Amino acid sequence: MATRRPSTRSKAAPKTRSRSTSKVPGISRIDQASTRTFGWFCRFGYRPTPSGTRPKFTAFFGDVSNGGKKKAFDKAMAWLKTVQRSGRPPKKK
C-alpha cells in the first residue's frame, strides 16, 4: 500500500466576500477621494422611465456635514425609515 506524501503546494487563501460597509438595503457608502465625496447615499422606491428605472427618493448624508461617519449613517437610517413609513421624504429644515 502506497503512503501519501504531504502536499508541497501552499494552501490557497480563502475566498473573501466583497466588503460591504452597509448591510442595509437602500444605503450605500461613497468614498471618492478625487471629488472629496465621503458619505452615505440612500435610495428608496423605484419607478419606470423610458430608459429603464430610477429611484423615487434619494438623499446624500455627508460625513463632514453630519459630524462623522457614524452620525451620518444614523441620519441616513432615520431618513430611510421615515420614507418607508410615510411614502414621502421628510421636510427639509
N, C-alpha and C positions, 0 to 999 in steps of 0.2 A: 504494500500500500504506500502510495507516494505522500509525502508530507508537504504541506503548503508553506511557502516562504512568505514572510511578511512583505507587504507591498512597499515598494520604494518610492512610489508616487506620493506626492503630498496631497493631503485632502483638500478638496475644493472648498472655498469659502462658502458658507451657506448663503442662499439667495436671500436678499433683503427686499422688503417691500419698499415702494417709494415712500418717502417721508411725507406724511400729511400733517400739517400743523393744526388743522381743524378737523374734528371728526363730525362736525355739524353740517348736514346738507344745507346748502344755500349760503354758506360763509366760506370765503376763500382768502388766503393770505397773499398779499402782494408785497414783495421786497425787490424793488427795482432801483438799484443804486444810480444807474445812468440818468434817471429822471428825478432822483431823490424822492421816490414814492414808496412809503412804507406804511402799511395799514391793512385793514380788513375790508373786503368788498362783499356786500350782501346782495343776493338776488332772490326774488320770490315771485312765483306765478309766471307762467309763460303764455304768450298769445301768438296766434299765427300771423304772419305777414306774407306778402307776395314772394319774398325771397327766402322764407324759412320761418323760424320762430325767434322771439326775443322776450326778455323778461319784462313783466308788467311793472315791477317795482325794483329799483336798485338804489344802493346807498354806499358811500365810502366813509370809513371811520379811520382817520389817520392817527398814527401813534403820537406825534408831537402835539396835535391839536386836542387830543383827548387825554393827555397825561401819561402816556406809556402804552406798551403793547397789551398788558393785561386789562387796563381800563378801557382801551379801545375795543377789545374783544367783548368785554362785558356790555358796553353800549351797543355793539353790533348784535349781540344776543337779545338784548331788550328790544331793539328795533324789530328784529325778525319775529319775536313773539307777538309784538303789537300788531304787525302786519298780518300774521297768521290768524290772530283772533278777530281783528276788525275788518280785514279785507281791504284796508287802505293805509297808507303811511301816516305816521303821527305828524301833527302840525309842527312846522319849524318855528323855533323861538326867535 
